[in-house]
Structure formats: structure tokens, C-alpha cells
């Protein structure tokens, strides 16, 4: 989806710069190239669109149909599309793209090169550089002819990482998400959770409040994890966890049971080596 958004962004940004008459055509083309591509307006300046204008607070580009609070900052190189809503004291970093009809709550900070689409972001959030939220869900099926087809996506307003069509993908207040985390479509994550790096949460999983996932934890689809559960690094959740506590292993079991498994495995390994 990013590949679709960015060329359009580059073209419109250059066209907007031309329409303002404050930037010469060659400078507008240079600006378009700095965003990652070459605008068609560079070769045909007569086809300039006036849909996008420069924002006085930061120098970014926004659509005339966007609703942006006067206190919001849209930095140079950022683009806000039609129907987007930016609340008070929102900051959108350079290179970020706020897609059509996306809403961002008060005092939220959007980092550099972030892409937001099909989502609503709450108040006082921090979205770090390079994040991508609201992209199509990883949903495919094989048709009668044996061809792999993409499941139809719906145009929902979600707080999402990726989205599909059963329910909203939501992330609760004060939840912290580390780098390289993949959250599938229709996932619900409660408040005050901590999700460490390289975690993978498959579609339609549900996490309660105050859940902690160690590095590289994997949660299969349609699994529910109760509130106040902590999972050790590299654990795999294959079935519902209904009681709070510490869990670990592959598949995940209560932490003391997992430790007994490891101890027994070591004893068995030692006995086997002695017999040899």
C-alpha cells in the first residue's frame, strides 16, 4: 500500500508547490524528488492541481479538505490527505503521510516517515519513525481455479496495525510497542500492555490489560490471553490463557511447569550421554 501512496504524494506535493507561486517550477521538482520520486507536474506544469496547499506551521503539505487545528505542526515533506483531522498540538514529522479520513488526537506526535491509513489515533500518543499503521490485512484464499486471491478489505475507521473486516483492531491506552512487532488484523490489545521486539500476534487474537510479551513471543490466531499475564521470551501461545501469571515455553505453559520440563530434559540428556 505504501508503494501506492508515495508516488501520489510526490506528485501532489510538487503540484501544490507550483500552485502557490512561491516556489519556482524547478524547485518544486527538486522538492518532489527529495520525497522519493519525480512528479508528472515537472514535465507538464500546466496540469497543476490546487487541491494541496502549504501549511504555515511547519511547511508541510495538506489537502484543502483536511481539518487541521491551528496549533498543529506539519513539518516540511509531510503530507496530510483529504478528510484527515489533526487535533490540538499534534506534530507530524517530515516525510510522514496521513491518509484520507485519518484522525489524530490532541498532542500526539507522529515521527518521520510514518504512514497512517484507515485508522484513528488517540490523544497523547507517540508513533515512532518509520511506523506503518492501517495497512491491508494479510488475508488470502485459494479459489476454485487454484489461484491465490486477496480477501476483500473494508473501509473501516480503526486504531490499527493492519485491518480486515470482522472487528476493529484496537490498541489500548498506555500500551507500549517495541520495534519489529507485527500485529495482525482484528487483534484487540488492552491497556497498559508491554510488547517487546519481534513479537508476532496473529489475526483475531485478544490480549487483556497489563499483559507483558517478552521478545519474539508468538501468539496464534483466535487465541485469548487474560489480563496480567507475562510471557517469557520465545514463547508460543497455541491456546487460550485464562488465568493471570507467568508463562513460558513452546507451547506456553505456567512458568514453573516449563522450568520442570527444562530440568527433566537436561537430566534425560545427561543420562542418555552416560549410556553411550
C-alpha positions as CSV (number, residue, x, y, z in Angstrom):
1,X,0.0,0.0,0.0
2,X,2.9,2.3,0.7
3,X,4.0,1.9,-2.9
4,X,0.7,3.3,-4.0
5,X,0.6,6.2,-1.5
6,X,4.1,7.6,-2.0
7,X,4.1,8.3,-5.8
8,X,0.7,10.1,-5.4
9,X,2.1,12.1,-2.5
10,X,5.2,13.1,-4.5
11,X,3.1,14.3,-7.5
12,X,0.6,16.3,-5.4
13,X,3.3,17.8,-3.3
14,X,5.1,19.2,-6.3
15,X,1.8,20.4,-7.8
16,X,0.9,22.2,-4.6
17,X,4.2,23.9,-4.5
18,X,3.7,25.1,-8.1
19,X,0.1,26.3,-7.3
20,X,1.3,28.6,-4.5
21,X,3.6,30.6,-6.9
22,X,6.1,30.8,-4.0
23,X,8.3,28.1,-5.4
24,X,9.7,28.1,-9.0
25,X,8.9,25.1,-11.1
26,X,12.4,23.7,-10.9
27,X,12.5,24.0,-7.1
28,X,9.1,22.2,-6.9
29,X,10.5,19.3,-9.0
30,X,13.5,19.1,-6.7
31,X,11.2,19.0,-3.7
32,X,9.3,16.1,-5.3
33,X,12.5,14.2,-6.0
34,X,13.5,14.7,-2.4
35,X,10.3,12.9,-1.3
36,X,11.3,9.8,-3.3
37,X,10.1,10.3,-6.9
38,X,9.7,12.5,-9.9
39,X,6.4,14.3,-10.3
40,X,4.5,14.4,-13.5
41,X,4.0,18.1,-12.9
42,X,7.7,18.5,-13.5
43,X,7.2,17.7,-17.2
44,X,3.8,19.3,-17.5
45,X,3.4,22.3,-15.2
46,X,0.2,23.4,-17.0
47,X,-1.6,20.5,-15.3
48,X,-1.1,21.8,-11.8
49,X,-3.6,20.9,-9.1
50,X,-4.6,23.3,-6.3
51,X,-6.0,20.6,-4.0
52,X,-2.9,20.7,-1.8
53,X,-1.5,23.8,-0.1
54,X,1.4,24.6,2.2
55,X,0.7,24.6,5.9
56,X,2.0,27.8,7.6
57,X,3.0,26.0,10.8
58,X,5.9,23.7,9.7
59,X,5.8,24.0,5.9
60,X,4.2,20.6,5.2
61,X,1.5,20.0,2.5
62,X,-2.1,19.4,3.3
63,X,-5.3,18.9,1.4
64,X,-7.8,21.7,1.4
65,X,-10.5,19.3,2.7
66,X,-8.3,18.3,5.7
67,X,-9.2,19.7,9.1
68,X,-6.1,20.8,11.0
69,X,-6.1,22.7,14.3
70,X,-4.1,26.0,14.1
71,X,-1.7,24.7,16.8
72,X,-0.8,21.6,14.9
73,X,2.7,21.3,13.2
74,X,3.1,19.6,9.9
75,X,6.8,19.6,9.1
76,X,8.3,20.1,5.6
77,X,7.9,17.0,3.5
78,X,4.9,15.7,5.4
79,X,1.5,15.3,3.6
80,X,-2.0,15.3,5.0
81,X,-4.7,14.0,2.7
82,X,-8.4,14.8,2.2
83,X,-10.7,14.4,5.2
84,X,-7.9,13.9,7.7
85,X,-8.4,15.5,11.1
86,X,-5.5,16.8,13.3
87,X,-6.2,17.9,16.8
88,X,-4.6,20.5,19.0
89,X,-0.7,20.5,19.3
90,X,-0.3,17.4,17.0
91,X,3.1,17.2,15.4
92,X,3.6,15.4,12.1
93,X,7.2,14.8,11.3
94,X,8.9,15.2,7.9
95,X,8.2,12.5,5.3
96,X,5.1,11.3,7.1
97,X,1.9,10.6,5.2
98,X,-1.5,11.0,6.9
99,X,-4.0,9.2,4.7
100,X,-7.6,10.2,3.8
101,X,-10.0,10.4,6.7
102,X,-7.4,9.5,9.3
103,X,-7.9,11.3,12.7
104,X,-5.2,12.1,15.2
105,X,-6.0,13.2,18.7
106,X,-4.6,16.0,20.8
107,X,-0.8,16.3,21.5
108,X,0.1,13.1,19.5
109,X,3.5,13.1,17.9
110,X,3.9,11.3,14.6
111,X,7.6,10.6,13.7
112,X,9.5,10.8,10.5
113,X,8.4,8.7,7.5
114,X,5.3,7.3,9.3
115,X,2.4,6.1,7.1
116,X,-1.1,6.3,8.6
117,X,-4.2,5.0,6.8
118,X,-7.6,3.6,7.7
119,X,-7.0,4.4,11.4
120,X,-7.9,6.7,14.2
121,X,-5.1,7.6,16.6
122,X,-5.9,8.7,20.1
123,X,-4.6,11.6,22.3
124,X,-1.1,11.9,23.7
125,X,0.3,9.0,21.6
126,X,3.8,8.7,20.2
127,X,4.3,7.0,16.9
128,X,8.0,6.4,16.2
129,X,9.9,6.9,13.0
130,X,9.1,4.6,10.1
131,X,5.9,3.0,11.6
132,X,3.2,1.9,9.3
133,X,-0.4,1.7,10.7
134,X,-3.6,0.7,9.0
135,X,-2.3,-1.3,6.0
136,X,-4.3,-4.2,4.4
137,X,-4.6,-7.3,6.4
138,X,-2.7,-10.5,5.3
139,X,-5.9,-12.2,4.2
140,X,-5.8,-14.6,1.2
141,X,-7.7,-17.7,-0.1
142,X,-7.4,-20.2,-2.9
143,X,-10.3,-20.0,-5.4
144,X,-11.9,-22.9,-7.3
145,X,-9.4,-22.4,-10.1
146,X,-6.5,-22.8,-7.7
147,X,-5.5,-19.2,-7.8
148,X,-4.4,-17.3,-4.7
149,X,-6.8,-14.4,-4.2
150,X,-6.8,-11.5,-1.8
151,X,-9.7,-11.3,0.6
152,X,-11.7,-8.0,0.1
153,X,-10.8,-5.3,2.5
154,X,-13.3,-2.9,4.1
155,X,-13.0,0.8,4.5
156,X,-13.1,1.0,8.3
157,X,-12.0,3.6,10.8
158,X,-9.8,1.7,13.2
159,X,-6.9,2.1,15.6
160,X,-5.0,-0.5,13.7
161,X,-1.8,-2.0,12.6
162,X,-3.4,-3.9,9.8
163,X,-7.1,-4.3,9.2
164,X,-9.7,-6.7,7.7
165,X,-13.4,-6.9,8.1
166,X,-14.6,-8.8,11.2
167,X,-13.9,-6.3,14.0
168,X,-11.7,-3.3,14.8
169,X,-8.0,-3.8,15.5
170,X,-7.5,-1.8,18.7
171,X,-4.6,-0.9,20.9
172,X,-5.5,0.2,24.4
173,X,-4.3,3.4,26.3
174,X,-0.7,3.5,27.5
175,X,0.3,0.3,25.8
176,X,3.9,0.3,24.6
177,X,5.0,-1.5,21.4
178,X,8.7,-2.1,20.6
179,X,10.4,-2.3,17.3
180,X,9.8,-5.0,14.6
181,X,6.4,-6.1,16.1
182,X,3.7,-7.5,13.7
183,X,0.1,-7.2,14.9
184,X,-2.4,-8.9,12.6
185,X,-5.9,-7.9,11.5
186,X,-8.8,-7.8,14.1
187,X,-6.4,-8.0,17.1
188,X,-7.6,-6.4,20.3
189,X,-4.9,-5.3,22.8
190,X,-5.9,-4.0,26.2
191,X,-4.5,-1.1,28.2
192,X,-1.0,-0.8,29.8
193,X,0.4,-3.7,27.9
194,X,4.2,-4.0,27.1
195,X,5.1,-5.8,23.8
196,X,8.8,-6.3,23.2
197,X,10.7,-6.5,20.0
198,X,10.0,-9.1,17.3
199,X,6.7,-10.2,18.8
200,X,4.2,-11.6,16.3
201,X,0.4,-11.6,17.1
202,X,-1.7,-13.4,14.5
203,X,-5.1,-12.2,13.4
204,X,-8.2,-12.1,15.7
205,X,-6.1,-12.7,18.9
206,X,-7.2,-10.9,22.1
207,X,-5.0,-9.6,24.8
208,X,-6.3,-8.3,28.2
209,X,-4.9,-5.5,30.2
210,X,-1.4,-5.3,31.7
211,X,-0.1,-8.1,29.5
212,X,3.7,-8.3,29.0
213,X,5.1,-10.2,26.0
214,X,8.9,-10.8,26.0
215,X,11.0,-10.7,22.9
216,X,10.0,-12.9,20.0
217,X,6.8,-14.2,21.6
218,X,4.3,-15.6,19.1
219,X,0.6,-15.8,19.6
220,X,-1.5,-17.8,17.2
221,X,-4.8,-16.6,15.6
222,X,-8.1,-16.5,17.6
223,X,-6.3,-17.0,20.9
224,X,-7.3,-15.1,24.1
225,X,-4.8,-14.1,26.7
226,X,-6.1,-13.0,30.1
227,X,-5.2,-9.8,31.9
228,X,-1.9,-9.6,33.9
229,X,-0.3,-12.4,32.0
230,X,3.5,-12.3,31.4
231,X,5.1,-14.4,28.7
232,X,8.8,-15.3,28.7
233,X,10.8,-14.6,25.6
234,X,10.5,-17.0,22.6
235,X,7.2,-18.5,24.0
236,X,4.5,-19.7,21.7
237,X,0.8,-19.3,22.7
238,X,-1.3,-22.0,21.0
239,X,-4.4,-22.0,23.1
240,X,-6.3,-19.6,25.5
241,X,-4.6,-18.5,28.7
242,X,-7.4,-17.9,31.1
243,X,-5.5,-17.2,34.4
244,X,-3.1,-14.4,35.2
245,X,0.5,-15.3,35.9
246,X,3.8,-16.1,34.3
247,X,4.1,-18.5,31.4
248,X,6.8,-19.7,29.1
249,X,7.8,-22.4,26.6
250,X,6.9,-23.9,23.3
251,X,3.9,-24.2,23.6
252,X,3.5,-21.9,26.6
253,X,2.6,-23.4,29.9
254,X,2.8,-22.0,33.5
255,X,6.3,-20.9,34.2
256,X,7.1,-23.5,36.9
257,X,5.9,-26.3,34.7
258,X,8.1,-25.0,31.9
259,X,11.1,-25.0,34.3
260,X,10.4,-28.6,35.3
261,X,10.2,-29.5,31.7
262,X,13.6,-27.9,31.1
263,X,15.2,-29.6,34.1
264,X,13.8,-33.0,33.2
265,X,15.1,-32.6,29.6
266,X,18.6,-31.8,30.9
267,X,18.5,-34.9,33.2
268,X,17.3,-37.1,30.4
269,X,20.0,-35.7,28.1
270,X,22.7,-36.4,30.7
271,X,21.5,-40.0,31.3
272,X,21.5,-40.6,27.5
273,X,25.1,-39.3,27.2
274,X,26.2,-41.6,30.1
275,X,24.7,-44.7,28.4
276,X,26.6,-44.0,25.3
